[in-house]
């Protein structure tokens, strides 16, 4: 596995501190009394070398469970990378569904609005006609009252005319009588 393929967890493997002396192959594991001076000199040499310690990754062989974890981790990463596109696809689908439902609802609202508007206009027209009808009824009633009043006036006038004709007739008769009497007196 290269450093590029290494995951963040693998890159953070525990480090083991090693010295240059650890990197050298030592052949003497057992020190003998005659080599004791050489071992003390080695110890003295190791002290400055320990100060120059280097960090190297701890190499642990991957057990089979680690490969399973790695494969599941890779699967998880691929799922996470496709999750964004899946969410975007789902959101766009839901947005289209919402917009189509919104358009359908707005069309229904618009139909209801137009039907209510036409109903209001019809009622206003009926009300206007009703107002016209009421005004015409008031005018009819006024003309009826006026006609009845004028009929009474005409009735009184006809009655008065009849009385005046009778008086006129009486006055004519009286005049004719007075004329006739005046002629008789003038003849005598």
C-alpha positions in Angstrom: 0.0 0.0 0.0 1.5 3.4 -1.0 1.2 6.6 1.0 -1.4 7.9 -1.6 -3.6 4.9 -1.0 -3.3 5.1 2.7 -6.3 6.3 4.6 -6.1 9.0 7.3 -6.2 6.3 10.0 -3.4 4.4 8.4 -1.3 7.5 8.1 -1.8 8.1 11.8 -0.4 4.7 12.8 1.5 4.7 16.1 5.1 5.6 15.7 8.0 3.7 17.4 11.0 5.7 18.3 14.2 4.1 17.0 17.8 5.0 17.2 20.6 4.6 14.8 21.9 1.9 17.1 18.7 -0.1 16.7 19.0 0.1 13.0 22.5 -1.5 13.2 22.7 -5.3 13.3 24.3 -6.3 16.6 25.8 -9.7 16.7 26.7 -9.7 20.4 23.7 -10.3 22.4 25.7 -11.5 25.4 28.5 -9.5 26.8 31.4 -11.2 28.3 33.6 -9.8 31.0 36.4 -9.1 28.6 34.0 -7.2 26.4 32.6 -5.1 29.3 34.8 -2.2 28.4 33.6 -2.3 24.9 30.0 -2.4 26.1 30.5 0.6 28.3 32.0 2.5 25.3 29.0 1.4 23.3 26.7 2.8 26.0 28.5 6.1 25.8 28.1 6.2 22.1 24.4 5.4 22.3 23.6 8.4 24.5 24.3 11.0 21.8 22.6 8.8 19.3 19.5 8.5 21.4 19.2 12.3 21.2 19.1 11.9 17.4 16.1 9.6 17.5 14.0 9.3 14.3 10.3 8.5 14.1 9.4 5.6 11.9 6.0 4.0 11.4 5.3 1.0 13.3 4.9 -1.8 10.9 2.2 -4.2 12.0 1.1 -6.9 9.7 -2.5 -6.4 8.6 -4.6 -9.2 10.0 -7.6 -10.4 7.9 -10.1 -8.3 10.0 -8.1 -5.2 9.1 -8.7 -5.8 5.4 -12.4 -6.3 6.1 -12.4 -3.0 8.0 -10.5 -1.4 5.1 -13.0 -2.7 2.5 -16.0 -1.6 4.6 -14.3 1.8 5.0 -13.9 2.1 1.3 -17.5 1.1 0.8 -18.5 3.8 3.3 -16.4 6.4 1.5 -18.0 5.6 -1.8 -21.5 5.6 -0.3 -20.7 9.0 1.3 -19.5 10.3 -2.1 -22.7 9.2 -3.8 -24.9 10.4 -1.0 -24.5 14.0 -2.1 -25.7 13.2 -5.7 -28.5 11.0 -4.3 -29.7 13.8 -2.1 -29.5 16.3 -5.0 -31.5 14.0 -7.2 -34.1 13.5 -4.5 -34.3 17.2 -3.8 -34.7 18.1 -7.5 -37.4 15.4 -7.8 -39.2 16.6 -4.7 -38.9 20.2 -5.9 -40.5 19.2 -9.3 -43.3 17.4 -7.5 -43.8 20.4 -5.2 -43.9 22.8 -8.1 -46.3 20.7 -10.1 -48.6 20.3 -7.1 -48.3 24.1 -6.4 -49.2 24.9 -10.0 -52.2 22.6 -9.9 -53.3 24.1 -6.6 -52.9 27.6 -8.0 -54.9 26.7 -11.1 -57.7 25.5 -8.8 -57.4 28.7 -6.8 -57.5 30.7 -9.9 -60.6 28.8 -11.2 -62.3 29.4 -7.9 -61.3 33.0 -8.0 -62.8 33.5 -11.4 -66.0 31.7 -10.6 -66.4 33.7 -7.4 -65.7 36.9 -9.3 -68.3 36.1 -11.9 -70.8 35.2 -9.2 -70.2 38.5 -7.5 -70.6 40.3 -10.8 -73.9 38.5 -11.4 -75.1 39.4 -7.9 -74.1 43.0 -8.4 -75.9 43.1 -11.7 -79.0 41.5 -10.0 -78.7 44.1 -7.3 -78.4 46.9 -9.8 -81.4 45.6 -11.6 -83.2 45.2 -8.3 -82.3 48.8 -7.5 -83.7 49.8 -10.9 -86.8 47.8 -10.3 -87.2 49.4 -6.9 -86.8 52.8 -8.4 -89.3 52.0 -11.1 -91.7 50.7 -8.5 -91.3 54.0 -6.5 -91.9 56.0 -9.7 -95.0 53.8 -10.4 -96.3 54.3 -6.9 -95.7 58.1 -7.2 -97.6 58.2 -10.6 -100.4 56.1 -9.1 -100.7 58.5 -6.2 -100.5 61.5 -8.5 -103.1 59.9 -10.8 -105.4 59.3 -7.8 -104.8 62.8 -6.6 -105.5 64.3 -10.0 -108.6 62.0 -10.3 -109.9 63.5 -7.0 -109.1 67.0 -8.3 -110.8 66.3 -11.6 -113.7 64.8 -9.6 -114.0 67.9 -7.5 -113.6 70.1 -10.6 -116.3 68.2 -12.4 -118.5 68.5 -9.4 -117.7 72.2 -9.1 -118.3 72.6 -12.9 -121.6 70.9 -12.5 -122.5 73.3 -9.7 -121.3 76.2 -11.7 -123.4 75.1 -14.7 -126.4 74.8 -12.6 -125.7 78.3 -11.2 -125.1 79.5 -14.7 -128.4 77.9 -15.8 -130.2 79.5 -12.9 -128.5 82.9 -13.7 -129.5 82.5 -17.3 -133.0 81.7 -16.4 -133.1 84.6 -14.0 -131.7 86.8 -16.7 -134.2 85.6 -19.2 -136.9 86.2 -16.7 -135.6 89.6 -15.8 -135.3 90.5 -19.5 -138.7 89.3 -20.1 -140.1 91.2 -17.2 -138.1 94.3 -18.3 -139.6 94.0 -21.8 -143.0 93.8 -20.3 -142.5 96.8 -18.2 -141.1 98.7 -21.1 -144.1 97.8 -23.2 -146.5 99.0 -20.7 
